[in-house]
Amino acid sequence: MYNILLVECYDYLADTFRAALSNNENYNLVVVESGYTALEAVDLKRFHLIIIENDLPYLSGVKTARNLRKKLTYDISPFVVITPSLSREAVEDYFGSGVADFLTVPLRIPTIQNVVKNVLATWKGAGDNIKNFDIMQKKLLTR
């Protein structure tokens, strides 16, 4: 069973994730609405994947990722970031916090399913963050 934490303040996007992941009995999805609540949630349960909305109120997605990474020094769970657009700045802002991939809005259920499946299957640790950073940079250069 994979525990997945979704940090998402918009109900309609959280519902999209529920629809995408509810049919897989190997996924246990926990949804919180803020970065502060995410910091509390990781004290209660180990998450195999953390998906973070970039545009969170109060504590931004970048700050949430950085604070989670500091708090989870023993745990190198991968992060997936939801962002309106994939830019060089977004990739660079999140680099170093353990981002495995990005999801861009509008979200599609098959895309969510594929990203979650691939990240859970391939993430090994911090070295993957560097590899994925290079992959993201190459995607940006081809746009």
N, C-alpha and C positions, 0 to 999 in steps of 0.2 A: 504494500500500500504506500503510495506517494502522498505526502502531505504537501499541499500547495497553498501558499498564502497569497491572496490577491488584495492589494492595497489600492482601492478604487473608490472615489467619492461620487461617481455618477451611477445611479441605479441602473440605467439602461445598459451601460457597459458591463456592470457586474452581472446583469441578467444574461448578457451575451456569453460571458464566460461560464455561467452556470449551465446554459444550454449546450455549450461546446463540450464541457467536461463531465456533465452529469451521467452520460451513458457509459462512461468507463468506470467500472467498479474498482479499478486500481488507483483512482484519484479521490482524495479527500480534500475538497476545496473549502477553505476558510476565507471569508471576506471581511475586511475591515475598511473603514472609511477615511482613516487618516494615518499619517506617518507616526504620530505619537502612539496610536493604538497598535500599529505594527510593532513598535519597539516593545510594547507590553506583551503582545502575542508570542513573540519569539522566546519569552521567558517561560511560557506555558507549554510549548510544543516545539519539536524539531521539525522544520520545514525543509523539504527536498528541493523546492523551487519557490522563489518569491517573485511575484509579478507586481510591478509598481507603476502607477499612473504618474506621468511626468508632471502634470498640472495639478498637484494636490494643494489644497488650501493650508495655510499656517506653516507647515513644514513641507517644502517642495520635494518633488521626486528625487532630485539630486541629493538634497540634504538627508532625506530618508534613507537612500541607498548608502550614503557615507556613514550615517549613524548606525545603521544595521550592520554594516561591515565591521565597524569598530567594536560593536557589541558582540558580534559573532566571530571573534578571532579564532575560536576553536573550530568553527564550522565554515566551510567554504561553499555554502549553498549558492547556486547560480541565481542571478537576477535576470528577468526579462522586463524591459521598459516599454510602456505604452506611450507613444508620442505622436503628435499630429503630423510631423514630418521628420524624416531622417536627414539630419544635417551633420556636417563635420563637427560643429560645436556640440551637438547632442552626444555624439560618440565620444568626443574628447572630455566632456563634462563627466560622463559616467565611467570613463576608463579608470581603472584602479579600484573600483568598488565591486568588481566581480560580475559584470554584465556579460551574459552569454549571447543575448540577442535582443532585437527591438521589434515591436509590433507597431505598425502605423495605422492610424485611423483613416478611413472607416475599417472596423474590424469585421472579418468574415470567419464564420465558425470553422471551416476547413483549415484556414490559416492558423487560427489559435490551436487547433488540435495538432497540426503538424509541428509548430514551433515547440509546444509543450513536449510532445513525444520525442522530438529530436534533441532538445536540450537535456531532458532526463536521460536519454540513451547515450549521449556523447560527452557530457560534462564530466571531467575527471578532477579538475582543481584549478588553481590559480593560473597555471600555464595556459589553459584554454582561454582565459580572458585575453591574453596577449594575442593568441592565434585569432580569436574572434574579432579583436580590434583591427587586425590587419585585413580580415575579410570585409569588415564593415567599411574600412577606408577604401578598399578596392571597389565596393559597390557604389560609394559616393563618387569616385572618379569616373565611373562609367555612365553616370547620369547626365 
